[in-house]
Amino acid sequence: MSHSTEFYLVRRMFAAFDAKEVSALADVVTDDVRLRLGNAPMVEGKSAFVAAVNAFLGSVTGTRHEFLNLWRAGHTVVAEFDVHYTRLDGGKVTLPCCNVFHLRDGLVSEYRSYMDATPVYE
């Protein structure tokens, strides 16, 4: 997989996330994917991934990920971005975030999000 292919996969993933197209997200992860969003517990497996993403997306009105940097090391992609949230009360919050993706066979096998999302829920 080339840098551009891996970066395209991550960008495609967040386009689906921002569009709330969870099935499109599920299409780019392995069956045994591991997901950790912030300080939430790690979930494992595609069905747990889908449930966690649906729960998160249900807790906000919308998101928009603005990529700042993408790096690759071996089969790992690191994405730095600002996330623009629209809260359920209509308020807007922008937070910095860094995600780490481990890739296997052209799919995301592990997804770790490093962010303090507290301001989204205050």
C-alpha positions as CSV (number, residue, x, y, z in Angstrom):
1,M,0.0,0.0,0.0
2,S,1.4,3.4,-0.9
3,H,1.4,6.6,1.2
4,S,-1.3,8.1,-1.0
5,T,-3.5,4.9,-0.8
6,E,-3.2,4.8,3.0
7,F,-3.9,8.5,3.3
8,Y,-6.9,8.2,1.0
9,L,-8.3,5.4,3.2
10,V,-8.1,7.6,6.3
11,R,-9.6,10.6,4.5
12,R,-12.4,8.4,3.1
13,M,-13.0,7.1,6.6
14,F,-13.6,10.6,8.0
15,A,-15.7,11.7,5.1
16,A,-18.0,8.7,6.0
17,F,-17.8,9.6,9.7
18,D,-18.8,13.2,9.0
19,A,-21.6,12.0,6.8
20,K,-22.7,9.6,9.5
21,E,-22.4,6.7,7.0
22,V,-21.5,4.1,9.5
23,S,-21.8,1.2,7.0
24,A,-19.2,2.9,4.9
25,L,-16.9,3.1,7.9
26,A,-17.5,-0.6,8.6
27,D,-16.4,-1.4,5.1
28,V,-12.9,-0.1,5.7
29,V,-12.2,-2.0,9.0
30,T,-11.2,-5.5,9.6
31,D,-13.6,-8.0,11.2
32,D,-11.4,-8.0,14.4
33,V,-10.9,-4.2,14.5
34,R,-10.0,-2.6,17.8
35,L,-11.3,0.8,18.6
36,R,-10.6,3.2,21.5
37,L,-12.2,6.7,21.4
38,G,-10.6,9.0,24.0
39,N,-10.8,7.5,27.4
40,A,-13.6,5.1,26.6
41,P,-12.9,1.4,26.9
42,M,-11.4,-0.5,24.0
43,V,-13.9,-2.3,21.9
44,E,-13.1,-5.2,19.6
45,G,-14.8,-6.6,16.6
46,K,-16.8,-5.0,13.7
47,S,-20.2,-5.1,15.5
48,A,-18.7,-3.5,18.6
49,F,-17.1,-0.9,16.4
50,V,-20.4,-0.1,14.7
51,A,-22.2,0.1,18.0
52,A,-19.5,2.5,19.5
53,V,-19.5,4.7,16.4
54,N,-23.3,4.9,16.3
55,A,-23.4,5.7,20.1
56,F,-20.9,8.5,19.6
57,L,-22.6,9.9,16.5
58,G,-25.9,9.9,18.4
59,S,-24.4,12.1,21.1
60,V,-23.7,15.0,18.7
61,T,-25.6,16.7,15.9
62,G,-22.6,16.7,13.5
63,T,-18.9,16.6,13.0
64,R,-16.4,17.9,10.5
65,H,-12.8,16.8,10.5
66,E,-10.2,19.2,9.2
67,F,-6.9,17.5,8.5
68,L,-3.8,19.3,9.5
69,N,-1.2,16.5,9.0
70,L,-0.9,12.9,8.0
71,W,2.2,10.7,8.6
72,R,2.9,7.1,7.8
73,A,5.4,4.7,9.5
74,G,5.2,1.2,8.2
75,H,1.6,0.0,8.4
76,T,0.6,2.9,10.7
77,V,-1.0,6.2,9.8
78,V,-1.1,9.1,12.2
79,A,-3.7,11.8,11.6
80,E,-3.7,15.2,13.2
81,F,-6.8,17.4,12.8
82,D,-9.2,19.8,14.3
83,V,-12.7,18.4,14.8
84,H,-15.6,20.8,14.5
85,Y,-18.5,19.5,16.6
86,T,-22.1,20.7,16.6
87,R,-23.5,19.7,19.9
88,L,-27.1,18.5,20.5
89,D,-27.9,21.9,22.0
90,G,-26.7,23.6,18.8
91,G,-23.5,24.9,20.3
92,K,-20.3,24.6,18.3
93,V,-16.9,23.4,19.6
94,T,-13.6,22.8,17.8
95,L,-11.1,20.4,19.4
96,P,-7.6,19.2,18.5
97,C,-7.3,15.5,18.0
98,C,-4.7,12.9,17.0
99,N,-5.6,9.5,15.8
100,V,-3.5,6.4,15.2
101,F,-4.5,3.8,12.6
102,H,-2.9,0.4,12.2
103,L,-3.6,-1.1,8.8
104,R,-3.7,-4.7,7.6
105,D,-4.5,-5.9,4.1
106,G,-5.7,-2.5,3.1
107,L,-8.1,-2.1,6.0
108,V,-8.0,-0.4,9.4
109,S,-7.3,-3.1,12.1
110,E,-6.8,-0.7,15.0
111,Y,-8.1,2.9,15.6
112,R,-7.1,4.9,18.6
113,S,-8.4,8.5,19.1
114,Y,-6.5,10.8,21.4
115,M,-8.7,13.7,22.4
116,D,-10.4,15.2,25.4
117,A,-14.0,15.4,24.2
118,T,-15.3,16.9,27.5
119,P,-16.1,20.3,26.0
120,V,-18.5,18.7,23.6
121,Y,-20.7,17.6,26.5
122,E,-20.4,20.6,28.8
